[in-house]
Amino acid sequence: MRTLLTEYAVASLAMLSLGCIAQTLDLRNIEEPVVLNGASVLGGSDSGRWTAVGRYHGTVTDTRSANTSTAGNTTTTTSSAALVNDAQEQAFLEIGGHENRAITNVEIDVAASAVNLLNFIRTQIDIDAWGVVVELMPVEEAVEEAAVSGEVER
Amino acid sequence: MTQPFCSLVSFLLLALVSGCAGSRFFLTAREVEYPVSLSSSLFDSEGRIVSPAPSDLLGHFEQNYTDWAMFYRMVQLGIRERDLSDPLTNEVESRGGAAIVNLTVRARLDWHWFFTGLIPFLPQSISIAVEGDVVKMPVYVEEVDDFEGFGVEEAEEL
């Protein structure tokens, strides 16, 4: 019992020293549009000009943990921090270098969790971004396609 | 005290004071009337990529949210889905802008998770800060591919 309480106290101190954790979903270095809604064209209607070509998923995860164990008179604490940030990389892989591509309808899922098992304490923040990879058709092509589909309907 | 009794007491104590906490929600903005980009660029009406210049900046958008949950995320105390459409549209219209670029989402778990992780009925919060730049209609600037200056050949000749 005394050992357990010692482990808990040491693990608590280790985790408190880590303080609060924060992470940011930041795609500002991407040169192509990544938009929250369906409109990535300025000052005009762009309906009918998009073709979905894939899905986008990017993640930002920050995990911190402290684990304490006791052997004889020695108490050892191991604290670790892991950061995964592939949101920008995944966006670049999907649309980077394609001047007619964009990611639209982005939805962001933010989750935080904390686990406290006395001698094992862990906290985590997850930010997941989901979106649709689309290709913008040139205006002439979109007009032609609209005309063809209109004829088919008639 | 006997060894099994001590183990049982330790186990019960562990079960009482250990736990986990969390909070979760979704951010969407499907109904915004203006383009809202997480990157620094947008398409213009001709389908060309445009990046607003610093002179196109009209203002800064910032919105903060705190959402609460208890019993390990099972009981959500706030709104599960946050729709940013209205605040984003209002910000663009109030500043007379054309779009929002450089939108970032920052999530923060405050230090009190440590206590809420211990006692499951204590509410756990997560703070979100959404920030972006309101810009006016950027102008497309054509990139100059051929640089008419000293080339390698001219330099070698010299």
Contacts between the chains, C-beta under 8 A, distances in Angstrom:
chain1	res1	chain2	res2	distance
A	1	B	6	6.7
A	1	B	9	7.2
A	1	B	10	5.6
A	1	B	13	7.6
A	4	B	10	6.1
A	4	B	13	7.7
A	4	B	14	7.3
A	12	B	114	7.3
A	15	B	114	6.4
A	16	B	111	7.2
A	16	B	114	6.5
A	19	B	111	5.8
A	20	B	108	6.2
A	20	B	109	6.0
A	20	B	110	4.8
A	20	B	111	4.8
A	20	B	113	7.9
A	21	B	108	7.4
A	21	B	109	5.3
A	22	B	106	6.2
A	22	B	107	6.6
A	22	B	108	4.0
A	22	B	109	7.3
A	23	B	106	7.2
A	23	B	107	5.8
A	24	B	104	5.5
A	24	B	105	6.9
A	24	B	106	4.4
A	24	B	107	7.7
A	25	B	38	7.4
A	25	B	104	6.4
A	25	B	105	4.4
A	25	B	106	7.7
A	26	B	104	5.0
A	27	B	38	4.3
A	27	B	39	5.1
A	28	B	38	7.6
A	28	B	39	6.3
A	28	B	40	5.4
A	28	B	102	5.1
A	28	B	104	7.0
A	29	B	39	7.7
A	29	B	40	7.8
A	30	B	38	7.7
A	30	B	39	3.9
A	30	B	40	7.6
A	30	B	41	7.8
A	31	B	39	7.0
A	31	B	40	7.4
A	31	B	41	5.8
A	31	B	49	6.9
A	31	B	51	7.5
A	32	B	39	6.5
A	32	B	41	6.3
A	32	B	49	6.4
A	33	B	35	7.3
A	33	B	37	5.1
A	33	B	39	6.0
A	33	B	41	5.5
A	33	B	42	5.1
A	33	B	43	6.0
A	33	B	49	7.2
A	34	B	37	6.0
A	34	B	38	4.3
A	34	B	39	4.6
A	35	B	35	5.6
A	35	B	36	5.9
A	35	B	37	5.1
A	35	B	38	7.3
A	35	B	42	7.6
A	36	B	28	7.3
A	36	B	29	4.0
A	36	B	30	7.8
A	36	B	32	6.6
A	36	B	36	4.5
A	36	B	37	7.9
A	36	B	38	7.1
A	36	B	84	7.2
A	36	B	88	7.8
A	36	B	103	7.0
A	37	B	29	5.7
A	37	B	30	5.8
A	37	B	31	7.2
A	37	B	32	4.6
A	37	B	35	7.2
A	37	B	36	6.0
A	37	B	85	7.7
A	38	B	30	7.3
A	39	B	32	7.5
A	39	B	33	7.6
A	39	B	34	7.2
A	39	B	35	5.2
A	40	B	35	5.2
A	40	B	37	6.8
A	40	B	42	5.8
A	40	B	43	5.4
A	41	B	35	7.0
A	41	B	42	7.4
A	41	B	43	4.6
A	41	B	44	7.1
A	41	B	45	6.1
A	41	B	47	7.3
A	42	B	35	6.1
A	42	B	42	5.4
A	42	B	43	6.8
A	42	B	44	5.2
A	42	B	45	6.3
A	42	B	50	7.0
A	42	B	98	5.7
A	42	B	99	6.0
A	42	B	137	5.9
A	42	B	138	7.5
A	43	B	44	7.4
A	43	B	45	5.4
A	43	B	98	6.3
A	43	B	137	5.9
A	44	B	45	4.1
A	46	B	43	7.5
A	49	B	47	7.6
A	91	B	39	7.7
A	99	B	48	7.8
A	99	B	49	5.8
A	100	B	47	6.7
A	102	B	43	6.9
A	105	B	30	6.9
A	106	B	38	6.5
A	107	B	26	6.1
A	107	B	27	7.2
A	107	B	28	5.2
A	108	B	26	6.8
A	108	B	27	4.1
A	108	B	28	7.6
A	108	B	105	5.6
A	109	B	24	7.3
A	109	B	25	7.9
A	109	B	26	5.4
A	109	B	27	7.9
A	110	B	24	6.8
A	110	B	25	6.0
A	110	B	26	7.6
A	110	B	27	6.7
A	110	B	105	7.1
A	110	B	107	4.8
A	110	B	126	6.6
A	110	B	128	6.0
A	111	B	22	6.7
A	111	B	23	7.3
A	111	B	24	4.0
A	111	B	73	7.9
A	111	B	126	7.8
A	112	B	22	5.7
A	112	B	23	5.3
A	112	B	24	7.3
A	112	B	107	6.8
A	112	B	109	4.5
A	112	B	113	7.3
A	112	B	124	7.3
A	112	B	126	4.3
A	113	B	20	6.3
A	113	B	21	7.0
A	113	B	22	3.8
A	113	B	73	7.4
A	114	B	20	6.1
A	114	B	21	4.8
A	114	B	22	6.7
A	114	B	109	7.2
A	114	B	113	4.1
A	114	B	114	7.2
A	114	B	116	6.8
A	114	B	117	3.9
A	114	B	124	7.0
A	115	B	19	7.8
A	115	B	20	4.2
A	115	B	117	6.4
A	116	B	17	7.9
A	116	B	18	5.7
A	116	B	19	5.8
A	116	B	20	6.8
A	116	B	114	7.2
A	116	B	117	3.8
A	116	B	118	5.3
A	117	B	14	7.5
A	117	B	18	4.6
A	118	B	14	5.9
A	118	B	17	6.7
A	118	B	18	5.6
A	121	B	114	7.7
A	121	B	117	7.4
A	123	B	109	6.2
A	123	B	113	5.8
A	123	B	117	7.6
A	125	B	107	5.3
A	125	B	108	7.9
A	125	B	109	5.5
A	125	B	126	7.8
A	127	B	105	6.5
A	127	B	107	5.6
A	129	B	38	7.8
A	136	B	43	6.2
A	136	B	47	5.2
A	138	B	47	6.1
A	139	B	46	7.3
A	139	B	47	6.7
